[in-house]
Amino acid sequence: MNLLQESSFYQMLLEEGEKKGLQKGVLAAREMLLDLVEARFGAVDASFRRSIDAIDDLEKLKRMSKKVITISDPQELFSGF
């Protein structure tokens, strides 16, 4: 490992980059989940959208997206989590 990679500033930049990448992934996963729900069930209300927007766990959003194909009502997405 070279001196630059060992510096605290470099490590901070890497952490910030990872954090921003994760945030972008969460935003994209939320949008995809909402798109899937709306494609299957039609437009969702603001309350449903706020509930999805409150989720920051990327893996949870992925699991919920997969669940869309097996549920009969959008509110079922929130059960079991």
Buried (B, 14 or more C-beta within 10 A) or exposed (E): EEEEEEEEEEEEEEEEEEEEEEEEEBEEBBEBBBEBBBEEBEEBEEEBBEBBEEBEEBEBBBEBBEBBEEBEEBEEBEEEE
